[in-house]
Each structure stands twice: as C-alpha cells, then as structure tokens.
Amino acid sequence: MVWCDNMKIVTVNIPESFLDSIEKLVGNNGLYPSRSELIRVAVRDFLIRELKMADNMAKYKETEIEDFDDENYVRVPIERLNEKDEPVREFKTYKIIKRLEY
C-alpha cells in the first residue's frame, strides 16, 4: 500500500456491479490489497491516458511554464462552459513533488 501525506478522501458513488467486480480483485487472493489502492491505480491510469490524448487536441491552452516536461509536471483536464454554453476543455498544470511507486 502506498501512502503519502497529501492524499485526500474522496467519496464516489458507483454502481453495485462495479463494486462486485472490484471485490473480486482485492484482498488476499486478489491483485490489489484494497479497494482504495485499486481505485488509485485506475484513476492514475485514466489520467495518464487522458493527458496523452489531450496533448493531441487542437484546442490546447499552452501554459506559461517554460521548462515543462512529463517527468516534473502533469496536466489535468478541466471541463467548463464558455460564454456560449459550449463545453471547453482546459488544463491545470501541477508540479510533481513526489512520484509514487507501485
């Protein structure tokens, strides 16, 4: 199990069928030690995949970070509506302080 001081508790509602599937993957005979760890891994993999796709998007808001690199920074997509109520995807850039090892 990986733990660091900057983890936050997030409550998520998921379908019972998802929970049944998650339970099959956790515990002594499962691939993951806990539901939390499975969900952390799933979210991390989702963000990595989404961020790679975001790099290819035409409407890309460039940051002002001059020395941006994938090892030290991560961009997280944020959805919002513009003045015409059209969905717009922007990105918030975060500096990676400590990379978790799994």
N, C-alpha and C positions, 0 to 999 in steps of 0.2 A: 504494500500500500504506500502511495506517495502522499506526503502531507507537507504543506508549506503554510506559513503564517498568513499569506494573502488570499486564501481560499474563502469564498463567501457561500452561505447557504442559499440555495435557490429552490423554490417549490415549483414542481412541474406536474400538471395533470396529464396522464397518458391513458390510453385505452387499456382495459384489463387484459386484452390479448397480448399487448406489448409486455405487460408485467409478467404474464405467464411465460413468455419467451425469455425474458431477462432472467427469471428464476432458474431456468434450465441451464443458463451459462454461468451462474455464480455458485459459490460455496466450495466445499471440499473437493467435489468431483468436477467442478466447472472450470472454465477458462479464466475467470476473474474472481478475486477474493470477496468482492462485494458489489451490490448494485451501483453504489456511488462510483467505484472505480470503472465499471463497465460504461456508465454514462459519461464520465470524464473522457474516456478513450473515444467514445462515439462522437462527442462534441468536438474534441480536438481534431479527429479525422475529418469531420464535416467542415470545420473552419479551414483546414488546410486545402481541401478540395474546392470550397467556395472561393477562397482567396486566389487560388491558381486560375480559376475561371474569371475572376474579377480583373485580373491583370490583362485579359484579352478583350475586355469590354471597350466599346468605342467611347462611351461617356465615362471617362475616367478622370476623377479630380486628383490632380497631382498635389502632393504635399510639399511643404517648404523645407523638408529635411534634405540637406544636400548629400549626406553620406548614407542614404538609405540602402540597406542590404537585408536580405532574407534571414541572415543569422542573428541580427540585432534588433529587428523591428518586425511587427506583424500588423497587417491592415485588416480591420473587421468591418464587414458591410453593415450599413445602417440604412434602413428604408424610411422614406418620408414622402410627403406630398408637396409639390411645388405650388405656386400661386394659382395654377390652372387645375389643381386637384389631380395632377398626373403623378404617378409613382416615380420617384427618383431614388437611385441607389448612390449613396456616398460612402466614404470610408473614413473611419477613425484610425489613426496610426498610434500604436503603442510600442514603447521600447521594451524589449525583453530583458528583464532583470536577472532572472534565473530560469534556465530551461530545465523542465522536469524530465527525468529519465524513467522510462517504463521497462 
